[in-house]
């Protein structure tokens, strides 16, 4: 009696050098007198690029089907739900009934259980759910096929499946696999658990930083508008000064008379420190206004003061750059 080291099936003798249960070819098919076939069986498991090609075909097929249904005029939520159902029915249904999606059938590969038996509905559903696990950490679970000997993606590991070539002759050029090769080590489990968690943590961190930055955009925009308004008033004052042959107005509202210099005084914006205001607070000197914090405009209206005609934002708080508003 022989025992296949690939699927564990017991049999009297290989059929054409292969296990009659799973079809795995043996490097040496001589019985050892009781319990084990000498030499591990050979089988041709599909590699990364072959599986990628089959998956690409499947994506096109499912995508076209989803697009056709979208023409019906479904709402967005309904469209997503229908697309998900199509995806599940396609992958789970075809894998459970034949082991092959249309892409795999075209390429000539098939999904089977580790013992070589057909993948049923339960394993097929679990495998489909495992697609999310494989794709979550930058598709690391899919790439796992390309740099590990068992050539099993994370969704294969979850469902205890493998993907093999249908042509029995391909096994002759395949590798020898033992149950030990397909054993899931604690290290593999750790990677499968930690990689998605770290990936999600990175997404959360990036989202937090982005939202924090975007949250400050309205404040920066408001501050920019406030500084622009200050510049507009100072420009109007400079023109007034020239027209009046070296004289500033004693009241800032004089700039709006007749609309020659300003139609209206622009508002001072210091978000979120003060509400928007274009009110003018007159001071005989700048030193006497040093502690004023009204949020509007401060103006030196004393012709005898050296700072006569100076205007600034009447706020003692700092802006986003750390500069006190009344220092501008």
C-alpha positions as CSV (number, residue, x, y, z in Angstrom):
1,X,0.0,0.0,0.0
2,X,1.3,3.4,-0.9
3,X,0.5,6.9,0.5
4,X,0.5,10.0,-1.6
5,X,2.6,12.6,0.2
6,X,0.6,15.4,-1.6
7,X,-2.9,14.5,-0.7
8,X,-2.6,11.6,1.7
9,X,-4.6,9.2,-0.4
10,X,-3.7,5.5,-0.1
11,X,-3.5,3.3,-3.2
12,X,-1.9,0.0,-4.4
13,X,0.1,1.5,-7.3
14,X,0.4,4.8,-9.2
15,X,-1.5,5.2,-12.4
16,X,1.0,6.1,-15.2
17,X,3.3,7.3,-12.5
18,X,0.7,9.5,-10.8
19,X,-1.5,9.5,-7.8
20,X,-4.9,8.2,-8.8
21,X,-6.6,10.6,-6.4
22,X,-5.0,14.0,-7.1
23,X,-3.0,13.2,-10.3
24,X,0.4,14.3,-8.8
25,X,3.3,12.7,-10.6
26,X,6.0,11.0,-8.5
27,X,9.7,11.4,-9.0
28,X,10.1,7.8,-7.9
29,X,6.9,5.6,-7.9
30,X,8.4,2.5,-6.2
31,X,6.7,1.3,-3.0
32,X,8.6,1.5,0.2
33,X,7.1,-1.5,1.8
34,X,4.3,0.1,3.7
35,X,3.5,3.7,4.3
36,X,5.2,6.2,2.0
37,X,6.0,6.7,-1.6
38,X,9.7,7.5,-2.0
39,X,10.2,10.9,-3.6
40,X,7.7,13.8,-3.3
41,X,5.1,14.0,-6.1
42,X,5.5,16.6,-8.8
43,X,2.9,19.1,-9.8
44,X,2.8,22.2,-11.9
45,X,1.4,25.1,-9.9
46,X,0.6,28.3,-11.7
47,X,2.9,31.2,-11.0
48,X,2.3,34.8,-10.5
49,X,2.2,36.1,-14.1
50,X,0.0,33.3,-15.4
51,X,-2.4,33.9,-12.6
52,X,-2.2,37.6,-13.2
53,X,-3.1,37.2,-16.9
54,X,-6.1,35.0,-16.0
55,X,-7.2,37.5,-13.4
56,X,-6.9,40.4,-15.9
57,X,-9.2,38.5,-18.3
58,X,-11.7,38.0,-15.4
59,X,-11.6,41.7,-14.5
60,X,-12.4,42.7,-18.1
61,X,-15.4,40.2,-18.2
62,X,-16.8,41.3,-14.8
63,X,-16.2,45.0,-15.7
64,X,-18.1,44.7,-19.0
65,X,-21.0,42.9,-17.3
66,X,-21.1,45.7,-14.6
67,X,-21.0,48.4,-17.3
68,X,-23.9,46.8,-19.2
69,X,-26.0,46.8,-16.1
70,X,-25.1,50.4,-15.3
71,X,-26.8,51.4,-18.5
72,X,-30.1,50.4,-16.9
73,X,-30.0,53.6,-14.9
74,X,-29.5,52.3,-11.4
75,X,-28.6,54.6,-8.6
76,X,-25.1,54.7,-7.3
77,X,-25.7,52.6,-4.2
78,X,-27.8,50.1,-6.2
79,X,-25.1,49.9,-8.9
80,X,-22.4,49.1,-6.3
81,X,-24.6,46.4,-4.8
82,X,-25.3,44.8,-8.2
83,X,-21.6,45.0,-9.1
84,X,-20.7,43.2,-5.9
85,X,-23.3,40.5,-6.5
86,X,-22.0,40.0,-10.0
87,X,-18.4,39.7,-8.8
88,X,-19.3,37.2,-6.1
89,X,-21.5,35.1,-8.4
90,X,-18.8,35.0,-11.0
91,X,-15.8,34.1,-8.9
92,X,-17.6,31.9,-6.3
93,X,-20.0,30.2,-8.7
94,X,-17.5,29.3,-11.4
95,X,-14.8,28.2,-8.9
96,X,-17.2,26.1,-6.9
97,X,-18.7,24.3,-10.0
98,X,-15.7,23.9,-12.2
99,X,-12.6,25.3,-10.4
100,X,-12.2,27.7,-13.3
101,X,-13.3,31.2,-14.0
102,X,-13.3,32.1,-17.7
103,X,-9.9,33.6,-17.4
104,X,-8.5,30.5,-15.8
105,X,-10.2,28.3,-18.4
106,X,-8.6,30.3,-21.2
107,X,-5.2,30.0,-19.7
108,X,-5.5,26.3,-18.7
109,X,-5.3,26.5,-14.9
110,X,-7.7,25.4,-12.1
111,X,-8.4,26.0,-8.5
112,X,-8.3,22.8,-6.3
113,X,-8.0,22.0,-2.7
114,X,-4.6,21.1,-1.2
115,X,-5.5,17.4,-1.4
116,X,-6.4,17.8,-5.1
117,X,-10.1,17.6,-4.7
118,X,-12.5,20.1,-6.2
119,X,-13.1,23.4,-4.3
120,X,-16.6,23.4,-3.1
121,X,-18.9,26.3,-2.3
122,X,-17.5,27.0,1.1
123,X,-13.9,27.1,0.1
124,X,-14.8,29.2,-3.0
125,X,-16.7,31.7,-0.9
126,X,-13.9,31.9,1.6
127,X,-11.4,32.3,-1.2
128,X,-13.4,35.2,-2.7
129,X,-13.5,36.9,0.7
130,X,-9.8,36.4,0.9
131,X,-9.3,38.6,-2.2
132,X,-9.7,41.6,0.1
133,X,-7.0,40.3,2.4
134,X,-4.6,39.7,-0.5
135,X,-5.2,43.1,-2.1
136,X,-5.3,45.3,1.0
137,X,-1.6,45.7,1.7
138,X,-0.6,47.0,-1.7
139,X,-1.5,43.6,-3.3
140,X,1.2,41.9,-1.2
141,X,-1.0,38.8,-0.9
142,X,-1.2,38.4,-4.6
143,X,2.5,39.0,-5.1
144,X,3.1,36.2,-2.4
145,X,2.6,33.7,-5.3
146,X,5.7,35.0,-7.0
147,X,8.3,34.7,-4.3
148,X,7.3,31.7,-2.2
149,X,7.7,28.0,-3.3
150,X,4.1,26.9,-2.6
151,X,2.9,29.6,-5.1
152,X,-0.2,30.2,-3.0
153,X,-1.7,33.7,-2.6
154,X,-3.1,34.7,0.8
155,X,-6.6,33.9,-0.3
156,X,-5.4,30.4,-1.2
157,X,-3.9,30.1,2.3
158,X,-7.2,31.1,3.9
159,X,-9.2,28.7,1.8
160,X,-6.6,25.9,1.7
161,X,-6.5,25.9,-2.1
162,X,-3.9,26.0,-4.8
163,X,-3.9,26.8,-8.5
164,X,-2.5,24.1,-10.9
165,X,-2.2,23.5,-14.6
166,X,-4.8,21.2,-16.1
167,X,-2.5,19.5,-18.5
168,X,-1.1,16.4,-16.6
169,X,2.1,16.5,-18.7
170,X,2.9,19.9,-17.2
171,X,3.6,18.1,-13.9
172,X,6.7,16.5,-15.4
173,X,8.3,19.9,-15.5
174,X,6.8,21.0,-12.2
175,X,8.3,20.9,-8.7
176,X,8.0,18.4,-5.9
177,X,5.8,19.5,-3.1
178,X,5.3,18.0,0.4
179,X,2.7,18.8,3.0
180,X,5.5,20.7,4.8
181,X,5.8,23.1,1.9
182,X,2.1,24.1,2.3
183,X,2.3,24.4,6.1
184,X,1.4,27.9,7.2
185,X,4.0,29.0,9.7
186,X,3.5,31.5,12.5
187,X,5.7,33.9,10.5
188,X,3.4,33.8,7.5
189,X,0.4,34.3,9.8
190,X,2.1,37.3,11.4
191,X,2.7,38.9,8.0
192,X,-0.8,38.2,6.9
193,X,-2.2,39.9,10.0
194,X,0.2,42.7,10.5
195,X,0.7,43.9,6.9
196,X,-3.0,44.8,6.5
197,X,-3.2,46.4,9.9
198,X,0.0,48.5,9.2
199,X,-1.4,49.4,5.8
200,X,-4.7,50.6,7.4
201,X,-2.8,52.5,10.1
202,X,-0.8,54.3,7.4
203,X,-4.0,55.2,5.5
204,X,-5.5,56.6,8.7
205,X,-2.4,58.6,9.5
206,X,-2.2,60.0,6.0
207,X,-5.9,60.8,6.1
208,X,-5.5,62.5,9.5
209,X,-2.6,64.6,8.2
210,X,-4.5,65.5,5.0
211,X,-7.7,66.5,6.9
212,X,-5.7,68.5,9.3
213,X,-4.0,70.4,6.5
214,X,-7.3,70.9,4.6
215,X,-9.0,72.0,7.9
216,X,-6.5,74.9,8.1
217,X,-7.1,76.0,4.5
218,X,-10.1,78.2,5.3
219,X,-8.1,79.9,8.0
220,X,-5.2,80.5,5.7
221,X,-7.5,81.8,3.0
222,X,-9.1,84.2,5.5
223,X,-5.8,85.4,6.7
224,X,-4.7,86.0,3.1
225,X,-7.8,88.0,2.4
226,X,-7.2,90.1,5.6
227,X,-3.7,91.0,4.5
228,X,-4.9,91.8,1.1
229,X,-7.4,94.2,2.5
230,X,-4.7,95.9,4.6
231,X,-2.7,96.3,1.4
232,X,-5.6,97.8,-0.4
233,X,-6.2,100.4,2.3
234,X,-2.5,101.3,2.4
235,X,-2.4,101.7,-1.4
236,X,-5.4,104.0,-1.3
237,X,-3.8,106.0,1.5
238,X,-0.6,106.4,-0.6
239,X,-2.6,107.7,-3.6
240,X,-4.6,110.1,-1.3
241,X,-1.3,111.3,0.2
242,X,-0.1,112.2,-3.2
243,X,-3.3,113.9,-4.3
244,X,-3.4,115.9,-1.1
245,X,0.2,117.0,-1.4
246,X,1.6,115.2,1.6
247,X,-1.4,115.1,3.8
248,X,-3.2,112.0,5.2
249,X,-6.8,112.1,6.2
250,X,-7.7,112.4,9.8
251,X,-10.5,109.9,9.3
252,X,-9.9,106.7,7.3
253,X,-13.5,106.9,6.0
254,X,-12.4,109.9,3.9
255,X,-11.0,107.3,1.4
256,X,-14.5,106.2,0.5
257,X,-15.9,109.7,-0.2
258,X,-16.9,109.8,-3.8
259,X,-15.5,106.3,-4.3
260,X,-12.3,107.7,-5.8
261,X,-9.9,105.8,-3.6
262,X,-12.2,103.0,-2.2
263,X,-15.9,102.4,-2.6
264,X,-16.1,100.9,0.9
265,X,-13.5,100.1,3.5
266,X,-12.6,96.4,3.2
267,X,-13.1,94.2,6.2
268,X,-10.3,93.0,8.4
269,X,-10.2,89.2,8.5
270,X,-8.4,87.5,11.4
271,X,-10.0,84.0,11.6
272,X,-11.0,82.6,14.0
273,X,-9.8,85.3,16.5
274,X,-12.3,88.0,15.7
275,X,-15.4,88.4,13.5
276,X,-14.9,90.2,10.2
277,X,-15.1,94.0,10.7
278,X,-14.2,97.2,8.8
279,X,-14.7,99.4,11.8
280,X,-11.9,101.9,12.3
281,X,-10.4,102.7,15.7
282,X,-8.6,106.0,15.8
283,X,-5.6,106.5,18.1
284,X,-3.4,109.6,18.7
285,X,-0.3,107.4,18.6
286,X,0.7,103.9,17.9
287,X,2.0,103.3,21.4
288,X,-1.4,104.0,22.8
289,X,-2.9,101.4,20.5
290,X,-0.4,98.7,21.5
291,X,-2.8,96.8,23.7
292,X,-5.9,97.3,21.6
293,X,-7.5,94.1,20.3
294,X,-10.8,95.0,18.6
295,X,-10.3,93.0,15.4
296,X,-11.0,95.9,13.1
297,X,-8.6,98.6,11.7
298,X,-6.4,100.7,13.9
299,X,-5.4,104.2,12.5
300,X,-3.2,106.9,13.9
301,X,-5.3,110.1,13.3
302,X,-3.1,112.6,15.0
303,X,-1.3,115.0,12.5
304,X,1.3,115.8,15.1
305,X,2.4,112.2,15.6
306,X,5.3,110.8,13.5
307,X,3.1,107.7,12.7
308,X,0.2,109.8,11.4
309,X,-1.5,108.0,8.6
310,X,-0.4,104.5,9.8
311,X,-3.0,101.8,9.5
312,X,-2.8,98.2,10.7
313,X,-5.0,95.3,11.9
314,X,-6.1,95.9,15.4
315,X,-5.3,92.5,16.8
316,X,-2.6,91.4,19.3
317,X,-2.8,87.6,18.4
318,X,-0.6,85.7,16.1
319,X,-1.5,84.4,12.6
320,X,-0.7,81.0,11.3
321,X,2.9,82.0,10.6
322,X,3.4,83.1,14.2
323,X,3.5,86.9,13.4
324,X,1.4,89.2,15.6
325,X,-1.3,90.8,13.4
326,X,-0.6,94.4,14.5
327,X,3.0,94.0,13.4
328,X,2.1,93.9,9.7
